[in-house]
């Protein structure tokens, strides 16, 4: 077995690794025995006094942040840390409903085009600067003017104004029932400190208004946050959070079992059962609001034929894919939105009343009706997300049963993205992460000309529904609109939905008042430590 210290110093941190990539790579490894001294090499070395405090949470994440500017990073590892450093104007609660955050209240005009937010009084950035409405205007204008990664969330915003120090007014171009979800999802929508940005220090020493402040960091190894009392949440209740970067799942699992760390989400799926049998640990698993899918290229024959796409949809065995990838933690789904969401719609066209053999017969019949008894198909996956390779292998086996010969194309993610954008594929497999509002799940992916509609799907009825959903203010009518749109999208097989993954985290029983969330937001502001419980 490779030396655990070497794993921490080299294999993990030469470049940022996606959380999903890590989970899949570590799932292939067996459970190793790692000595205490080796695990200590992965523990925080920066800010050692705070990191050694018994009232500091020791957290292990699967990789190092690429940078710490919340407007520019797209790394999940960055967001795991920055969720605790920055705040947003509003935020999703555990049920993913938007509630006050930096804004203590808001008012909406009858036509839902003018949103007036009143800030909490007395909020300060970690450097002592008071939070004012100008900071919100600066943050949003920075995102819009520089076309940063979350600028699409503000594309319906016409103006951002600060009539006084405690008031922010957003005027939208059209009614915007999903505005709160757009500004409340943490990723990329944090309120930043102008001095911190203009000095350039935000990329390495970020300053926010959150419950924890950046204390210190050791490149490739760790980062330490220090508690900032007086946060609007009432927390924090610990001295700080010390993050270790541990890429190997077996190492992270051994660390949490030995008590070297208190919390980790670096868990190989097949080891969840081992952790659940450990009386010193709590294991939280919830269905995530992400989804994984296959899509076929409408612009490339014969995949523009609905019968071909539906044949593939009938032939796919979703439960088998979910089991192989998630070891029982993934949930098969024929639509994007999981059952845990209030926007969930029942749909089982491709399995309802059908045995596996009957579904295969249905697929063969559709292929014959389209003039095919056999068919070659390239399936593009990326080595950046190895679970796509695993899922593709099951897909290939499923489709071989109906005469479709799948060639799995394993590509570097950069090459994968280039080919996707150029439309040079038969089919591809990947996932969408971090969705809250139904518009997040469907518009960019399935509206004609949508920014992520690489499959070139176009259905005028779906376009009308997705346009209507963006401006419909009545929740009941809006849910009906999206249910109709989702059903049509699945009937047309614009995306062939596979499963919703889980969010799984393991932590010591000494860690109290912590919740595993379906949006994978890592919030330690309410958490407490009672070391007597973990002994």
VENFENRA-V946120 format. One record per residue. RES is the residue in one letter. PSI is psi in degrees with one decimal (* if undefined). BURIAL is b if it has 16 or more other ideal C-beta (glycine too) atoms within 10 Angstrom, else e. Layout:
res;psi;burial
RES;PSI;BURIAL
RES;PSI;BURIAL
//
This chain:
res;psi;burial
X;140.7;e
X;149.6;e
X;131.7;e
X;-33.9;b
X;-40.8;b
X;-36.4;e
X;-42.6;b
X;-36.2;b
X;-29.3;b
X;-57.9;e
X;-28.5;e
X;-33.8;b
X;12.3;b
X;-31.4;e
X;153.5;e
X;139.7;b
X;134.6;b
X;148.3;b
X;-42.4;b
X;-36.7;b
X;-44.5;b
X;-46.6;b
X;-39.0;b
X;-40.4;b
X;-44.1;b
X;-23.6;b
X;-24.4;b
X;-11.9;e
X;152.6;e
X;166.4;e
X;116.1;e
X;162.2;e
X;120.6;e
X;127.7;b
X;158.4;e
X;-37.8;e
X;-35.8;e
X;-40.1;b
X;-36.0;b
X;-28.3;e
X;-21.7;b
X;-8.0;b
X;159.5;b
X;132.4;b
X;-13.4;b
X;142.1;b
X;45.0;b
X;-33.0;e
X;-49.5;e
X;-40.2;b
X;-29.6;b
X;-6.4;e
X;135.6;b
X;-12.9;e
X;19.3;e
X;133.2;b
X;126.7;b
X;109.8;b
X;138.0;b
X;120.8;b
X;166.4;b
X;-2.4;b
X;173.9;b
X;137.6;b
X;143.9;b
X;-33.1;e
X;177.1;b
X;17.3;b
X;111.7;b
X;-18.6;b
X;-19.9;b
X;-25.5;b
X;150.5;b
X;13.5;e
X;129.3;b
X;-34.1;b
X;-37.6;b
X;-45.4;b
X;-32.1;b
X;-38.6;b
X;-47.2;b
X;-22.5;b
X;-28.0;b
X;-9.4;b
X;-34.7;b
X;162.5;b
X;163.6;b
X;170.5;b
X;-46.4;b
X;170.9;b
X;154.1;b
X;136.2;b
X;-169.7;e
X;-23.3;e
X;8.1;e
X;28.0;b
X;139.7;e
X;129.1;b
X;165.7;e
X;145.8;e
X;-105.9;b
X;-28.9;b
X;124.3;b
X;-18.5;e
X;168.1;e
X;158.3;b
X;147.1;e
X;135.2;b
X;157.2;e
X;-31.7;e
X;6.9;e
X;37.6;b
X;-6.3;b
X;116.2;e
X;118.9;b
X;117.1;b
X;134.1;b
X;122.5;b
X;153.6;b
X;138.9;b
X;151.0;e
X;6.0;e
X;136.4;b
X;148.7;e
X;165.0;b
X;-19.9;b
X;5.1;e
X;-11.4;e
X;135.2;e
X;143.0;e
X;128.5;b
X;170.5;b
X;-29.2;b
X;-29.9;e
X;-36.6;b
X;-45.0;b
X;-45.7;b
X;-44.4;b
X;-48.3;b
X;-39.2;b
X;-35.4;e
X;-44.8;b
X;-45.2;b
X;-51.0;b
X;-33.9;e
X;3.4;e
X;51.3;e
X;175.7;b
X;-25.9;e
X;16.9;b
X;-27.3;b
X;-25.2;b
X;-19.9;b
X;14.3;b
X;-20.3;e
X;-0.1;b
X;122.9;b
X;-44.5;e
X;150.6;e
X;119.2;b
X;155.7;e
X;86.9;b
X;-25.4;e
X;178.3;e
X;-22.3;e
X;6.0;b
X;132.0;b
X;132.7;b
X;121.7;b
X;125.0;b
X;128.5;b
X;157.8;b
X;-27.8;e
X;165.0;e
X;138.1;b
X;79.3;b
X;-17.5;b
X;15.1;b
X;-43.8;b
X;-41.0;b
X;-35.6;b
X;-38.2;b
X;-8.8;b
X;-24.8;b
X;125.0;b
X;-41.0;b
X;109.6;b
X;-0.1;b
X;19.3;b
X;152.5;b
X;119.2;b
X;165.7;b
X;123.6;b
X;-44.0;e
X;-38.7;e
X;-38.7;b
X;-50.0;b
X;-23.6;e
X;-15.5;e
X;-4.7;e
X;-12.5;b
X;-25.4;b
X;-22.2;e
X;-26.1;e
X;74.6;b
X;146.8;b
X;118.9;b
X;-161.8;b
X;7.5;b
X;179.5;b
X;-15.8;b
X;146.3;b
X;148.8;b
X;129.6;b
X;-53.1;b
X;164.8;b
X;150.4;b
X;109.0;e
X;133.3;e
X;-5.0;e
X;-53.7;b
X;168.6;b
X;138.6;b
X;133.0;b
X;142.8;b
X;139.1;b
X;142.1;b
X;100.0;b
X;155.0;e
X;11.6;e
X;150.1;b
X;-20.9;b
X;-14.3;e
X;-14.8;e
X;-170.8;b
X;168.8;b
X;9.5;b
X;168.9;b
X;-30.4;b
X;-176.0;b
X;125.8;b
X;110.3;b
X;127.5;b
X;146.3;b
X;104.8;b
X;108.2;b
X;-30.9;b
X;120.6;b
X;-39.3;b
X;-36.1;b
X;-44.6;b
X;-41.7;b
X;-43.8;b
X;-38.7;b
X;-43.0;b
X;-31.6;b
X;-33.1;b
X;-10.7;e
X;5.3;b
X;-34.3;b
X;160.5;b
X;-24.4;b
X;142.7;b
X;150.2;b
X;10.7;b
X;74.4;b
X;114.5;b
X;134.6;b
X;-36.7;b
X;-5.9;b
X;3.0;b
X;-39.9;b
X;-39.7;e
X;-44.5;b
X;-37.8;b
X;-22.4;e
X;1.3;e
X;112.6;e
X;-16.8;e
X;-1.1;e
X;151.2;b
X;133.4;b
X;119.0;b
X;127.6;e
X;124.3;b
X;152.7;b
X;127.1;b
X;158.6;b
X;37.9;b
X;168.5;b
X;156.0;b
X;146.9;b
X;163.6;b
X;140.5;b
X;147.4;b
X;150.6;b
X;108.9;b
X;-24.2;b
X;1.9;e
X;117.8;b
X;143.6;e
X;17.7;b
X;-6.8;b
X;-10.8;e
X;119.4;b
X;-34.3;e
X;-37.3;b
X;-47.4;b
X;-40.0;b
X;-34.6;b
X;-43.2;b
X;-41.5;b
X;-38.6;b
X;-32.1;b
X;-21.4;b
X;133.9;b
X;89.0;b
X;-44.0;b
X;-36.7;e
X;-41.0;b
X;-45.7;b
X;-38.2;b
X;-44.9;b
X;-39.8;b
X;-40.7;b
X;-0.7;b
X;45.4;b
X;-1.7;e
X;-13.6;b
X;150.0;b
X;115.0;b
X;142.9;b
X;137.4;b
X;-0.7;b
X;176.6;b
X;-40.9;b
X;127.9;b
X;164.2;b
X;-24.2;e
X;-10.2;e
X;143.3;b
X;-11.5;e
X;7.1;b
X;141.5;b
X;133.2;b
X;133.7;e
X;124.3;b
X;36.7;e
X;-40.1;e
X;1.6;b
X;-15.1;b
X;118.5;e
X;12.8;e
X;131.4;e
X;169.8;e
X;-43.1;e
X;-39.7;e
X;-38.1;e
X;-38.8;b
X;-39.9;b
X;-40.0;e
X;-42.4;b
X;-44.5;b
X;-39.7;b
X;-40.2;e
X;-39.1;b
X;-44.8;b
X;-40.2;e
X;-28.3;e
X;3.1;b
X;22.4;e
X;137.1;b
X;-22.4;e
X;162.3;e
X;131.9;b
X;146.9;e
X;126.2;b
X;136.9;e
X;111.3;b
X;122.7;b
X;170.8;b
X;138.6;b
X;-14.3;e
X;-27.7;b
X;83.7;b
X;-22.8;b
X;-23.1;b
X;-33.5;b
X;-44.4;b
X;-47.3;b
X;-39.4;b
X;-33.4;b
X;-39.0;b
X;-42.0;b
X;-45.8;b
X;-41.5;b
X;-42.7;e
X;-47.2;b
X;-25.2;b
X;-28.1;e
X;-18.5;e
X;11.8;b
X;11.2;b
X;118.6;b
X;106.2;e
X;129.8;b
X;115.9;e
X;122.2;b
X;106.5;b
X;116.1;e
X;150.9;b
X;145.6;e
X;-36.4;e
X;-43.3;e
X;-41.7;e
X;-48.1;b
X;-40.9;e
X;-45.8;e
X;-36.0;b
X;-48.9;b
X;-29.1;e
X;-3.3;e
X;24.5;e
X;69.1;e
X;153.5;b
X;-49.8;b
X;157.1;b
X;160.9;b
X;127.1;b
X;-167.9;b
X;163.3;b
X;133.6;b
X;151.8;b
X;37.7;b
X;147.8;b
X;-62.0;b
X;149.4;b
X;-27.9;b
X;-33.9;b
X;-32.9;b
X;-27.2;b
X;-35.1;b
X;-57.8;b
X;-28.4;b
X;-27.0;b
X;-8.2;b
X;139.8;b
X;123.8;e
X;6.0;e
X;148.0;b
X;-20.6;e
X;19.7;e
X;64.2;b
X;-20.3;b
X;-8.3;b
X;43.5;e
X;139.1;b
X;116.6;b
X;109.8;b
X;-36.0;e
X;-40.9;e
X;-40.4;b
X;-45.5;b
X;-40.8;e
X;-44.6;b
X;-35.4;b
X;-43.0;e
X;-38.7;e
X;-27.7;b
X;-18.8;b
X;-5.0;b
X;123.8;b
X;-24.4;e
X;121.7;e
X;-41.0;e
X;-46.0;e
X;-37.8;e
X;-41.4;b
X;-39.6;b
X;-40.1;e
X;-48.0;b
X;-31.0;b
X;-42.1;b
X;-46.7;b
X;-44.6;b
X;-40.6;b
X;-44.2;b
X;-40.4;e
X;-42.9;b
X;-37.6;b
X;-40.5;b
X;-11.5;b
X;46.9;b
X;-49.0;b
X;141.5;b
X;99.4;b
X;139.9;b
X;-58.3;b
X;162.0;b
X;125.3;b
X;178.5;b
X;160.0;b
X;119.4;b
X;131.6;b
X;146.5;b
X;139.2;b
X;156.3;b
X;148.2;b
X;-10.7;e
X;-16.3;b
X;114.6;b
X;158.8;e
X;36.4;e
X;140.6;b
X;132.7;e
X;125.7;b
X;149.7;b
X;-20.9;b
X;2.7;b
X;19.3;b
X;127.5;b
X;100.7;b
X;117.4;b
X;6.8;b
X;-28.1;b
X;-8.7;e
X;149.2;b
X;157.6;b
X;130.4;b
X;92.0;e
X;-22.6;e
X;-25.0;e
X;-23.8;e
X;6.9;e
X;*;e
//
